[in-house]
Amino acid sequence: MLAIFKREFKSLFQNVIGWLFVGVLLALFGLYFTVYNMTSAYPTISYTVHGLVFVVLIAVPILTMRSLAEERKNKTDQLLLTSPISVFKIVFGKFLAMAATYSIVCGVICLSPIVMAHYGTVDFVQNYIAVLGFWLYGLVCISIGLFISSLFESQILAAIISFVVLFVGYMMSSVVSALSLPDLLSKILNCYDLMTPLSNFLSGAFEVKDVIYDVSIVALMIFLTTQVILKRRWSVSATKVSFTVFSTSGIIVGIVACVLVNIAATYIPENYATIDVTSAKLYSLTDETKEYLSGLEDDITVYVVGTEDSVDEIVAKMVNNYDAASKHITEEYIDTESNPTFVSNYTESDLSTGSLIVECGDMSKVVSYDDMYEYEVDYITYTQSVTGYDGEGLLTSALQYVTSEDLPVVYQLEGHDETTLSSSYTDVVSKANMTLETLNLLTVDAISDDCSALIIHAPQTDFSEDDVAKVLAYMENGGNVFITLDFNSTANLPNLQSLLANYSVSVEDGLVADMDRNYYYQLQYFLLPNVKNTDATSDVYGTMSVLAPYSLALTYPEDADVYTYTPLLTSSESAILKQGVTAETISQITGTTGITKEDGDEEGTYTLGLEVDTDNGGTLFVYGSSYIFTDSANQYVSGRNATLFMDNLSLMTSDEESSSNAVVVASKSYDMEYLTTSANAVLIFGILFGIIIPLLAIVFGIIIWALRRRR
C-alpha cells in the first residue's frame, strides 16, 4: 500500500494537476482570508472556510477523475488487477495520496489562526475545529470522487458526474427544508446531507455523530470502490462476466453497516455526543442551569412547537440538553398542522415554530421563540443582526416558574423622579420570576406585607417626612430596601439622608475619583472597585469586575452593636474625594488629560456599596452610584453589573420559598472581539496567502510539467 501511495502522490506532483489543485485552493483561501479576517477583522476562520466549500466541489472532481478512470482507459489497471497486492490496498493507497494533497491546503490554512492571534484575541480551539470539519468534508468529497472514477473510463465523464453528485449533497439540506416532504422521505434524503456536519463544525459544535458520519461515508465509498474493482478483477479470470453474489452481498452488507453505525451514533448521550467550542457556549448548558436541574424534583414537560426537522437547531439542541440533564424533564414536539388547537390551550397568541410551552401539573408558561434571540438594528443600513441568544435563560426561568408556589413581589418606588430600571435589570427580575410593580407612597397608608423588596433608584426630589416614616415602618417589620444615589441630587435630599442616618449610614461630600489605574476605566470617575466576597456579591467578587461610574462615598460606624455592616464595593487606597463636581465640570474633563489630586482632596479607601443587616431580619443595600445599574455600564463589564443587582435581590427575597433557589442565566452574547489589523497587515498577508504561495505552487507545477515534456 505504501508503494501505491508513493506512486500516486508522486504522479500528482509530477503532473500539473496536483500543483494546480493546491495553488487554486490556496489562492481563493488567500482572497477570502484577506477579505474576512484581515480587512473585516473577523477572529474566526469559519467564514473563510465556508467560502471555499463550493470551490472544493469543483476542484475535487478534477483531482479524482484520473485516479481510476485513466488506469482503466489506458488498460494499466490490468497490472494492478493481476498483482499480488490486495484491491483494498490499491484503493486506499490512491485515496491517501489525494487526501495528502488536500491536507497540504488544510495545513496552510492552519497557519491563519496563528497570524490572526498577533492582531487580537483568537479562540484557537474553535478555529481548528472549523479546519477539522473542512478537512473531513474534503475527504468525503475525495472518497466519492474516487468511487465514481472507478465506474467510468472517461475522465471528463467521471469529473462531471462527481460534481453533480457532490452538488446534490451540498444542496440536499436546503432542498429538503424547502419541500414539504413526508418525514420518512425527508430522513432518507438527509442521509446524503454533506453540509450539515460541516455547518456544525463551522458554527463551533464538535459532534461525535458528525465525525462518525464523515468517516463512515469515506469508509463506505472506499469499500464500494473496492467492490467495483473486485467485480472487474473477477471478470479478468472468468469466461463469463456476471455480477457475482460475492459483490452483491458485500455491497448490501457495507451499506447496512454504514446505516447502522450512524443510527447507533444518534443514541450517544448528549453530554458525550457534543463538545461545545463556541465562545458563548451556545450548544451547552451553563453550570448554573446544571446545578438547578440536579436538584429538580418535579416532573416537567417541555412542548416544542413544530416538528423536529423544522425547529431551530440551537433551540432543539438546547431542549435536548435539558432532557438529557434531568430525568424529570421530558421533551415533546407538537406539529401544529396535525394538532392545530394545542397551543390555544395555553395562550391566545400565535406562537412561532421553535417556541416552548413548559408545563408542570396545573402550572404552565410560554417561552416565545421571538424572545430567544436579541437583535441590533443598524439605522444607517437598516439591517438587523443577531447580538445574543437568551433561550437558556428564559427556559430555566420558566422551569422555576412552573415549580414555584408563591412568587415574590418587588416594588420600585416612584413619585420622587426616580430613574426607571433599564431593560438589563428588568430582564433579570423577570427571569428570577419576581413580579416587578411600581409603588407611590402618596397612594398607600403603608407598604404592603407582600413587598419582598423595595427599590429606591436615584430619586431626584426629596422624600416627605411621611414617606420616610412609611419606609422606616416597613423596614422595622423586617422589610428589605435597595437604594441607589445620584451625585447630582443627593446633596439636596436631606430627608432621604435622614432615612439612611437612622441606620447610621451617611454620604460624604464630593465625588470619588481613583488615582490607581487598576481601579478606573478611561476616566478616574469611572470606577472599577474592589468587589468583596460576600453572599450578596458571590458571582462578581474581585477587581475590575463591575463598573461604578460617578460614585459617592458612604460611611458607617466601625464598631456596631445593633446593625451589621458589610462593605461590598471599595476603592483603592489612592482614591480621592473631589468637591463641587457637577455634570458640567465632568463634561469639560472628558477627553483631556484627566484628573489630578489638588489641595483639599482627601485621599483614602472609600466605600461605594454597603450592606446593612438590621436587627429584625431585614436588609438595606446602599450604593453611592445609581449609574452602576444602567445598560451602558452593564455592557462594559459583560453583564456583571446586572449579576450584582440580581445577587442582591436574591439575598433580599431568599426567605421566599419560591425564590430560595432562584437561578438567573444571562443572555449568551454573539458579539465578537474583532481583530485590530493595520493596512500593512492586510497588504502583507493578502499578498502572501493570496498571491505568493499559490503562485509559487502553480509556477513550480508548470516548470515540472514542462521539464517532463522535454524528456
N, C-alpha and C positions, 0 to 999 in steps of 0.2 A: 504493500500500500504506500509506503514511503517513496518508493521508486516512481509510482504513478503520480503522487503529489508533486515530486520534484520535476518530473517531466512536464506536467500540465502547468505548474506555476512558471517554470522557465519558458514554456511556449507562449504564455500570455504576455510576457515581457520581452520576448524576442520578436513578438509581433507588436504592431501599434495599438492593438485592442486594449491590452491591459493598461498601458500608459494613458491612452485616451480616456478610458473609464475613470481612472484616478484623477486625471487632470481636469476633466469636465466637472465632476462632482466637487472637487476642491475649489474650482473657480466659482461655482454657484454658491458653495458654502461661504467663501470669502465675501461674496456680494451680500448675502443675507446677514452675515456676521457684522459687516460694516454698517449696514442699514439699521438692524435691530439692536445690536449690542454696543457698538461704538457710537453711532450717531444718535439713536433714540435712547441709549443708555439703559437698556433692559438688563438686569443682572442674571437672567436665566437664558440658557441656550435653547429652551423648548421652542420658542418662536422661530429661531433659525433652523432647527432640525425639521420642524413641521413644514417649512417652505421647501425643503429638499425632497419630501416624500414623493411628489409627483415626478420629479426628475429621476428618482430611483426606478419608478415604473417603466421609464423609457430606457434607462441605461442598463438595467439588469438583463432584459431580453437580448440586448446586443452582446453582453458578456457571455451569456449562457448558450446562445443559439448554435455555436460551433462545437460545443463540448462533446456531444454525441452525434449530432446530425452530420457534421463534417466527416467524422470517422466512418459513419455509415455510407455516406456518398462516395468517399474515396476507397471504400472497401478495406480500410485499415483496421476496421473493427473485427475482421476475421482473425487477425493475430491475437487480439485481446480475448476473443471468444474461445479460442483454442489454447490459450495459455494456461499454465498450471495455477495461476493466481485466481482466487475466488472472485466472482462477479461483484459481490458486496465491496470488496477492497478496491476494485476498479472504480466503481461508482463513488464510493466515499472519498477516494483519493482525488478524483476530479472535483467533487464538491468542496473539499478542504482547500484546494488550490484557488478556486473562485472566492471562497469565504475569506481566505488570507488576503486576497487582492482588495476585497471590500473592507477588510479590517484595517488596511493601511489608511483609508479615508477616515474611518472612525478614530484611528489613533491620532491623526492630525486634529480632528475635532476635539479630542480630549485635552488638547493644549489650550483651548479657548477659555475655559473657566480660570485657568492659572493667569492668563493675560488679564481677564476682567477683574481678578482679585487685586490687581495693582491700582484699580481706579474706584474701589468701593467694596462693600460687603457682599460676598458671594456665598450662596449655600452650595457647597461642593457636592453634598450627598444628592440633593435634588437635581443638580445639573448632570451628574454622572448617571443617575437613574434614567434620565431622559436619553442620554447617549446609549445606555444599555438597551433601552426599548427600541431605539433606532437601529442598533446593530442586530438585534433579534429579528426585527421586521425585515431587514435586508437579507438575512439568512433564509427566512421563509420564502422571500421572493426568488432567491437563487435556487433553492431546492425545487420550487415549482417550475422555474425555467429549465432546470436540468431534466426534470421528468418530461416536459413537453419536447425538449430537444431529442429525447430518446424515441419519440414517436414518429419523427419525420426525417427524410433525407435532405430536404431543402432547408438551408439555414434561414432564408428570408421568411419562409412559411412558419418556421419554429419561432422566430422573433415576433412575428405579427400575432400568432396565437398566444404566445406567452404574455404579450402586452394586454391583449383582450382579457385573458383570464385574470391577470393581476389587477386590471382596471375594475373588473367585476367585484373582486374582493375589496378594492378601495372604496367602491360606491355602495356596497351591499347594505351597510348600516343605514345610510341615508335613504336608499330606495325602500327598504322595509319600513322605516319610520314614516315615509310619505304615503305608503299604500295601506289601506285598511284590510289587512290580510288576517285570516284565522290564526289563532295563537300557535297551533301546531305547525302550520306552514311557515310562520314567522321564525319559529325556533329552528326549523330545518334550514331555512335560508341563512340565518345568522350563524350557522355552523361554519360558514365560509365568510366571516366578517373579519378581515385582516386589520382594519383600522382601529376598532375599539380597544384591543390590547395596547396598541401603540399610543392611543389617546390617553389611556390611563397612566402609562409611563410618563408621558409629557406633562400631564397635569399634576404629577407628584405622588401617585398612588402605586406602590410596588405590590402587585397582587400575584400571589403564587400561581393562581389559576391561569393568569396571562402568560407566565413563563412556561407553564406546562402546556398551554395551547400552542405556543410558538414552537417549542421543542418537539411536541407530538406531530405537528404539521411537517416539520423538517424530516423527522424520522419516517413518517408515512410516505412522503414524496421519495425519499431515498429507497425505501422498501419497494414502492411501486415501480421505480426506475429499474431496480434490480430484477423485479418480476418480468418487466418488458424484455430485458436483455436475456434473462433465462429462457424465455419463450423462443427468442431467436437463436440462442445457443443450442436449444433442443432441436430446432429445425435444421441446424447445420449438419447434425449427425443422423437425422431421420429422413426416410424417403418420402414421408407424407407429413406435411405441415398441419398441425392441429393445435387448437387452444387447449392445452392439456389440463387434466383435472388438478395437477400439481399447481399450476399457475392460478387457476380459478379459485381453488380453496385457499391458496396463500393470500390472494388479494382480499378475499372476504374476511379472513382472519385478521389481516392487517388493519382494515378499515374498522372492523368491530372493536379491535383492541384500542385503536385511537379514540373512538367514541366513548368507550367505557372509561378510559383514563381521564378524559375531560369531564365526564359525568361525575366520577369519583372526586375530582378536584372541587366541584361545587359543594361537596359535603364537608370540606375542611372548615373547622370553626372559624368564625370571622376574626377573632382575635389572633389567630395564627395565619390566616389567609392573606391579610393585608398589612403592609407596613406603610404608615403614613409619613412621607418625607416632605410634605408641604410645610412651609414656614408657619402657616396659620393652623396646621393640623385639621384641615377640612374634612378628612376622611376618618378621623378617630375621635373618641370621646375624651374630654378633659378629665383630670384627676378628681375635680370637684363632683362631676356627674357620676363617675365610677364609685366614689365613696358614698354618694347618696343612694345609688342603686344597690350597693352591697347591704344597706340596712332596710331596703324596701320590703314590706310585709304584705301589702295589699295587692290583689290581682288586678291588673290593668290591661285593657285592650286599646291598642293604638290603631285606629282605622285610617288607612291611606286612601285618599280619593283618587281613583284612577287605576288602570291596570299596571302590572309590574313593569311592563315594557315602556309605558308612556310617562312614568313618573321621572322627574329629575334625578339623575344618577346620584348626586350628593345627598339628596333627601332620602332616597331609597337606601343608600348605604348607611346613613345615619340611623334610620329606624331599625335596620337590621342589626346595627351595633348595640342598640338598646335591648333588642330581643335577645341577643347573644349574651349580654352582660347580666341579665336578671331573668330568673325562671318565672318571675311574677309578671313579666311583660310579654304580651302576645301581639304580633303584628298581623293585620288582615287588610288586603287590598279590596276596595269596593269599586266595581265597574258601574259607573253611573248610567251607562247606556242600558245595561240589563237590569239595574236596580235604581231607577230614577228618583224614587221617593225617599231613599235612605238619608240623604243629607238634611232633608226637611224635618226629620225627627229631632235634629239637634240645633238647627239655626234656620232663620228665614232668608239668610244671604246666600247668594250663589258662590260656591267655592271653586277655585281654580284647581286643575289637576296638580297633585302634589300636596294639597292641603291635608291637615291631620285632624282627626277627631279623637280625643283622649277620653276614655270612659272608665269609671270605677264605681260599681254599684249604681246609685242614683245620680252621681255627680258626673259631669262631662264638661269639657272645654274644647273650643275650636282653635286651632292654630292655622291661620291662613297662609298659604304659600306666598301670597303677595307681601307678607310681612317678614318673610325669612331673609330676603336679600335687601341690602341697603344700597342706595344709588346716589350718585352725584351728577348734577346736570352742569354741563359747560354751556353757559349762556352766550358764549361767543360763537361756538359752532352748533349750539342747540343739540348736542349729543349727550347721551346718558350712559354712564359707565357704572359697573358694579364696584362698590367700595368695601363691602363686608357681607358676611353671612351670619345670621343670628338664629338659625334653625335650632341648634342645640340649646341655646339659652331659653328660647320660647318653649321647647318641648319639655325641658327639665322643670320649667316654671309650671307648665300645665300638669305635669305629674304631681307636683306638690299641691297644686290647687285641688285636684280631684281627690286627694287623700287627706285633706285638711277638714277639720270640723268647724273651726272658727277662724276667720281671717282678721288680722289686726287692722285697725284704722289709724292712719297718720293724718294729722291736721296741719295744714300750712296756714299760718296766720296772715290776715290781710287787714287793711284799714289804716296802716301806717306807711303807705307807699313802699311796702316790702317788694323785693325783687322776686319774681316768679321763678321757680326752679326750671332750668332748661331741660331739653329732651334727654340728655345723657343720664340725668338724675331721676326724672320721672320714669324712664325706662327701667332702671334698676329697682325702683319701688314696685313697679308693676310686675316685674319678673319674680320678685320676692312675695308676690301675692298679697301685698299690702294695699289697702284701699286708701288712696290719697284724696282728701277733701279739704276745702278751704273753710276757714273759721274767722268770723268778725266778732270781736269781743263786745261790740255795741249791741249785738243781736241776741246775746245769751246772758243769763244771770251767773252761770258758772260753766266751766269747761266740763263736758260730759265725761262720765266714767269709762265710756268706750274708747276714749282717746289713749292710744298706746304711746304716742309720742307727739309733741308739739314742735313744729319747726318755725322759728322766727328768723327769716332770711333777709338780712340787710335792710332793716327799716330806715326810712329817710326822715320821718317825722316822729316826734316823741310820743310815748305812751301817756295816757292819763293815769292818775293815781288809782282810779277804779280798775283800769286794765292791769296795772301792776299787782293789785290785790287779788284779782282773779287768777293770774298766773301763779302767784305765790301760794294761793289756796290749793291749786291743782298740784303743785309740787309738794306741799306738805302732806298731801294724801298719797304720796309715792309716785307722782307723775314724772315723766321724762321730758326734758326740754333740750332742743338743739338750737343754738344761737350763733349767727354769724354777724360780723360787724363790718361796716363800710367806713374807711378812713375819712371820706368826705363829710359824713354826717354824724358820726358817733359823739363828737365833742359837743354837739347841740342836742343830745338826748339824755338829760340828767335823770329822768325817771327810769329810763331803761338801765342806766348805770346804777341806779339805786337798787334795781332788781338784782343785779349782779353783786352789789355790795352786801346784800342780805346774806350772801354765801361767801363774803369776804374776798370777792374777786373784783379787781379794779383794772382800768385801762389806762396805760401810761400815755402821756402826751408825746406826739411825734410818730413818725413812720420808720419802721425798721429797714435799714439798708445793711447788707452784709458785705464786708470788705474782702472776705475769703472767696477766691474764685471758684472753689469747690462747692460753694453754698449759694450760688446765684446763676441765673441764665441770662446772658447778654447784658441786662441792666441790674444794678445792685438791688433794686426794689423787687425784682423777680426772684423770689427766694426759693432755694432748694433745701428745705430744712432737714434736720436730722429727725427721722420718724422713730419714736421709741417703740420697743417691742412690748405691746400690751394686748389685752383681749380686744380692745377697740381698734387696733391697728395691725392685727396679726398677719394680714395679707400684703402689707405695703411697708413694713418697717425697714429702716436703713437710710442711707443718704442718697440724694438725687432720685428719690422715689416719687415724690409728689411735688407739685409746683404751687407756691403760695405767693401770688403777686400782691403787692401793696398791703402789707400786714401791719397791724397794730400789735403792741406788746401787752401781755397780760401779767398781772402779779397776783400772788396768793400767799397766805401765811405758810411759812416754812414748818412751823410746829402747830399742828391742828389737832384739837381734841374731839370736835364734833363731826367734821366732814373729812373725807379722804380726797386728797388732791393728787392727780396723776398727770404730769405734763405729757402731751402727745407729740407736739412739734416744737423743736427748739432751733435757734440759730447757732452759728459758730461763736467762738469767743471774740471774734473780730467784728461782730455786728455793732452798729451804732444807731442811735435814735436821732433822726433829722426832724427839726422843728419847723412848723409853718409850711409843710408840704401840701400842695393842692394839685388838682388835675392840670392846672395851667402851668405850674412850675415843673411838673413832670414832663409835659409835652416839650418844654424847652430843653430838657436834659437829653431826651431821646435822640440818639444819632450822634451825640457829641462824645467827649472823652469819658463821660461817666460822672461818678460822684466821689468826692474826696472828703476825708474827715476834717472838720473845722473846729475851732474853739467853741466849746459849749456842747459838742456832740458827745453823749455818754456812750462809752464802749462797754460791751459785755455780752453775756449769753442771755437771750430773751426767749420767753415762752410765747409761742404763736398759737398753740392749740392746747386746750386744757379739759380734762375730765374731772368732774366733781361728783363723788358719790355721797348722797345725802344720808341722814340718819334714819330715814323712813323707807329706804329701799329704792328711792328714785335716783335718776342720773341727770346731770347737767353737763352738756357739751358746749364749750365756747371756743370760737375761732376768731382770731383777730383779723382775718381776711375773708370777706364774702366772695372774693374773686377766685378763691380755690375751687368753688363749686359752680363753675361756668364751663360751657362746652369748649371754649378756646383753650383754657388752662388744662382741661382734661385731655385734649388731643395732644398736647405737647408731651405728656407723660404716658401715652398709650392707654388711657382709661384708668390709671391708678388713682386719680382723684375721686372718680366715681366709686371705685372699690373702697376707698377710705370712708366715703359717705355711707355706703351700704354696710360696712362693718360696724359703724356707729349705730345705725338704725337697728341692725340685727341685735346688737347688745341691749338696746333700749327695749326691744319688744321680745326679748328671749324668754320672758315669763309666759308669753302667749304660747299655748300648746301648738298652734298651727305654724308658728314660725321658729320654733326652737331649733329646727334643723334646716332652716331656710338656706337654699343654695342659689346663688346668682352667677350664671355663666355669661361672661362678656361676649359681645359680638366678635367674630373672627374676621380680622381686617384683611382685605385684599391688597392694601397699599404696599407697594414695593419701595425699598430704599434704592433709588436709582444710582447708577454709576456716575462718577464725575470725570468725564473724559474730555481731554483737550482736543483742539483742532489737529495738533501734531499727532496725537494718538490715533485719531480717525484716519489720518492720511497714511501714517506708517503701517498700521496693521491692516488697513484696507488694501494697500499695495502688496504687503507681504502675503496675506492669505488669499487675496482675490486675483493677484496677477503673478507675482514672482514664483511662488510654489507651484501653482497649476501650470504656468508657462514652462517652468523647468521640466516638469513631468512630461508634458506634451512634446517639447522640443527634443528631449532625451529619447523619447519613444520613436520619433521620426528619424533621428540620427541612426538609432539601432536598426530600424527597419530598412533605411537606405543602404547601410553597410551590408546588411544581409542580402539585399537585392543585387549588389555588385559581385558577390561571391559566386 
